[in-house]
Amino acid sequence: MENCFIVTEQSELHKDYYDYRENVKIVDNIVKGLMDKYNINTKWYYVDKFGFAIEPTEKDIESFDKMLKIPIENGIRYFKKSSKIHKEWMNLLKTENITVLRKPFVGFYFSGIYGKFKTRLFDVNDVLYCSIECDNVDNIECPEGMIKIKTSEFYKIVEDNTEN
């Protein structure tokens, strides 16, 4: 069983989510500039406050293999701290005063959750929705700034906005 909600502007989750979405745009523009500058071909990257990683293409491997660490999950490779690309990424974060935000973790906005749980968080037409499924779902209170909706209504929104 799961509980589903509309997250209103009165919720801290609402602010945090839209701050994250704006941050993604800013970070993406900076990364694209860095990738263009160094002719990095991949479309897949991962960034955080610790470094810059890519899922390198064959051309990227030819060009940057000595600058990249060994692959981690799904072939993702971080640039070594000694590489000019890593150093430039870290400098860009500092000079642009950018903090890379992560998508808010829905579970932190609820109290009394225990055991395994699954969450969803997405927006459709500027309305933010979330759901939470957990062992004690019946004991979850509706947090301030959220409006509980029927599960069927939630799934209709999901279905209507899912690309085939």
N, C-alpha and C positions, 0 to 999 in steps of 0.2 A: 504494500500500500504506500502511496505517496501523497504528500501535501503539495499543493501548487498555489502560487501567489503572483499577484501583480506587485511590483516593487515601485513605490511612489517616490516622489522627490523628497519626502520626509524621512526616508530611510537612508542611513549611512551607506548601505550597499549601492544605492542608486548613484550617489555622488562618486563613490569609489569606482564603479563600473564605467561611468562616462569619463572620468579622469583617465582611466586605463585606456579607453578607446581613443581619446585624444593623444595620449602618449604614444600609442602604437603608430599613429600617423607621423608624428614628429620623428620618432626613432627610425621608422621605415625610410623617410626622406634622407636622413643622415647616412643610413646604411647604403642606400642606393648610390649616393654620392661617392662613398668610399669604394663601393664595388666598381663603379664606373671608372674612378681614378686608377684603380689597379687592374682593371680589365678582368674582374672576377666574373665568370660566366654563369655560375649556378643561380637558380632562382630560390634555392632553399638555404636559409641561414637561421642562426640562433644567436641572440645576443643577451648579455646580462652585464652586471656591474663588474664582473670578473674577466670578461673576454668576449671574443667574436669567433663564432664557429660557422662552418659551412658544410653542406653535403656536396663535396667537390665533383665537378664533371671531370672527364678524362683530361680535358685541356687545363682545368684548374690544377689537377695533380701534376701535370707536366710543368706548369709554371710555379707552383707553390709548395710542392711536396716537402722540400727541406724546411719550410716555414710552418708546416702543419704537424700537430701532435698525432699520435696513433688514433685510429678510429674508435669512437665510442658507439653508442647505440645507433643503429640504422646508418652507419657509415659517416656520421657527423664527426667532423674534425675541428678542434679548436686551433687557432693560430698560436704558436709558441709565444711566450712572454717576451722573448728576445727578438721577435720578428718586428719589422717596421709597421706591418699592418696592425698587429696587436697594440703596439705603442701609439699609433695614430688613433685607433679606436678609443683607447683610454684617455688620450688627450682631448678628443672630441667630446667625450662625456664631461670632462672637466671644463673645457672652454665654453661649451654650449650650456653648461649647468643642467645637464640632463640626467635624470634618474630613470632607469628602465623599470617600469612598473609591470607587475604580473597581474593576470586576470584575478579579480577577487575570489577568494575561496568561500563559497556560500555557507559552508558549515560554521564558519566563524561568526556569522550574524545570527545564529540561533543558539539558544541555551538548552541544556539538558539532553543533548544528543549523545548517544553512546553506541558502541558496536559498529558494525559495518554500515556505511551509508553511501548513497549516490546522490549527486546534485546536478542540476542543469541551470544555466544562466544565459539568457539571450534576449535580444530586443527585436521587436517588429514594429515598424512605423512609430518609432520613438516611445514605445511602451516596453518596459523592462519586465521580463517574466523570469521566475525561478521555480524550481521544484526540488524537493528533498524527499528521499526514500531512505528509511532507516528502521532498525529493530523496534524502536519505541515511537513510531510515527504518530500514534494516537495521543501521546503525551506532549507533543510539540505545540507550544503556544504561538500564535501569530505575532511575529515581532512588530515593534512600532514602525510604522511607515510601509507596512505590507498589507495587502488585501488578499484574503484567501479566496480562491476561485475553485470551481468544480474541476475535477480531474478531466472530465470529458471536454470541458471548455478549453483547457490547456492543450489536450491532445489534438483538438480541432485546429488550434492555432499552429501547433507543430506541423500537422499534416498539410494545412493550407500553405505553409511556407517552406516546405521541404522540396528541394529540386530532385527530380527523378534521375 
